[in-house]
Amino acid sequence: MSSTDGNVIEHENYPTPEAAVRALLNKIDFKADDSFFEPCCGDLSDADGNELPCIFNLVPLDIMQKEWAEIRMGREFLTTDYGCRKFDVIITNPPFSLSTEFLRKCKSLLAPGGTLIFLQRVNWLGSKKRVRFWQEVGMPSKSPILVPRPKFDKSKKGTDSCEYAWYIYDNGDRTRNIPFGLSHSIAEGYKID
Ligand SMILES: C[S@@+](CC[C@H](N)C(=O)[O-])C[C@H]1O[C@@H](n2cnc3c(N)ncnc32)[C@H](O)[C@@H]1O
């Protein structure tokens, strides 16, 4: 995800900052037998084979309970048929240009009592072309806004100019520690005055 300056990295490969992921995961009560899915997990390890601190790796569940897709690793999400599989928890930061398709499909893959969390720009809410989409999928019940604003484009100075939020649909009471409506998600280790 990047600000709309026209320069987009191939496949919109913008990893979510580790401190933002940790701040979110610290507030989630996973259940011991939860299944988890990250539909565009990004790189799981670096060139030396060291595990990277991405959403998939940081979710505190056994590897056998986790599933992933990632187009750059030969698993395209939108065209994959998952049959009757459903997942208890889905957390992702999707490619911005495919966000509506990703959200629709993620909702269809969510198990009853499941929790879906999606990173997205706040100004994704008010677009005229997405009014029908929102009527169809429903608004998230919780939307903690990331502090500080994340920096997705490392070539730029400072942080991105727009706000981002975790869009949360929680049918399983796993996010008791996150308030309903708008709130803040303060990056782990980030000091505020
Ligand atoms: C904004 S990055 C986020 C990566 C990761 N979810 C995270 O939060 O760090 C989007 C990712 O989606 C992957 N991607 C793009 N189109 C995809 C598709 N159709 N199916 C699966 N992955 C896709 C990209 O390669 C990239 O790794």
The ligand as a Gaussian input file, in Angstrom:
#p B3LYP/6-31G(d) Opt

LIG

0 1
 C        0.617000      -4.621000       0.930000
 S        1.563000      -6.109000       0.789000
 C        1.271000      -6.798000       2.378000
 C        1.963000      -8.081000       2.691000
 C        1.543000      -8.702000       4.028000
 N        0.126000      -9.027000       4.009000
 C        1.806000      -7.776000       5.176000
 O        0.864000      -7.330000       5.827000
 O        2.998000      -7.467000       5.429000
 C        0.508000      -7.028000      -0.331000
 C        1.004000      -8.413000      -0.678000
 O        0.012000      -9.021000      -1.517000
 C        0.666000      -9.851000      -2.465000
 N       -0.303000     -10.058000      -3.545000
 C       -0.660000      -9.177000      -4.509000
 N       -1.638000      -9.682000      -5.273000
 C       -1.921000     -10.921000      -4.759000
 C       -2.854000     -11.931000      -5.108000
 N       -3.705000     -11.767000      -6.132000
 N       -2.866000     -13.085000      -4.384000
 C       -2.002000     -13.249000      -3.346000
 N       -1.094000     -12.320000      -2.981000
 C       -1.072000     -11.162000      -3.669000
 C        1.910000      -9.065000      -2.811000
 O        2.903000      -9.838000      -3.416000
 C        2.311000      -8.513000      -1.434000
 O        3.180000      -9.391000      -0.761000

